[in-house]
């Protein structure tokens, strides 16, 4: 199957700092990538849809100025959590589809802990 | 918006039994369905795709699709403790919103 690489896998940072998470499709081009957040024992929550060469589409309730998404190429999307606070501590997961928006392949996730 | 419904569980089965996971969906236009498995603390992984009515088998897994009833299921034969995870059902096709429900939590008891 297709491979989506996500880095870093774990990050611990101080409150107020910014954290960048990278998501790469290694063996296919992804016009669209998706960013999810998941709190312990809860469902995946779609945060935003990242579109190559254009602005991301954010789900209701997700602050676009806090969660900056850049999709500069067909194989790379980044999520930057700006001025992170403890309540932003969560498991962040990216995904992409190699074809026509059907099956998704997920990155391994990033566990963010904000102290 | 394409919506699915799954019993959130937990569904507990003894080791060696058949686990049956069910999913209903609202959009009659959905042409494809995918089952994902998510272990605790890990990201989801695609385990089955099904596009046509009927059964599709892959090892111990069988996906069943009934478009007339808007129903899709996943059977896991000879369940193992390693199958304990949350299983997510998702429709595909144009307009798929990539929003997941809570899935069904399966627990296979040794």
Boltz contact constraints between the chains, C-beta under 6 A:
constraints:
  - contact:
      token1: [A, 34]
      token2: [B, 98]
      max_distance: 6.0
  - contact:
      token1: [A, 43]
      token2: [B, 102]
      max_distance: 6.0
  - contact:
      token1: [A, 44]
      token2: [B, 100]
      max_distance: 6.0
  - contact:
      token1: [A, 46]
      token2: [B, 99]
      max_distance: 6.0
  - contact:
      token1: [A, 93]
      token2: [B, 43]
      max_distance: 6.0
  - contact:
      token1: [A, 101]
      token2: [B, 96]
      max_distance: 6.0
  - contact:
      token1: [A, 102]
      token2: [B, 32]
      max_distance: 6.0
  - contact:
      token1: [A, 102]
      token2: [B, 92]
      max_distance: 6.0
  - contact:
      token1: [A, 103]
      token2: [B, 34]
      max_distance: 6.0
  - contact:
      token1: [A, 103]
      token2: [B, 46]
      max_distance: 6.0
  - contact:
      token1: [A, 103]
      token2: [B, 49]
      max_distance: 6.0
  - contact:
      token1: [A, 106]
      token2: [B, 43]
      max_distance: 6.0
  - contact:
      token1: [A, 106]
      token2: [B, 44]
      max_distance: 6.0
  - contact:
      token1: [A, 108]
      token2: [B, 43]
      max_distance: 6.0
  - contact:
      token1: [A, 109]
      token2: [B, 43]
      max_distance: 6.0
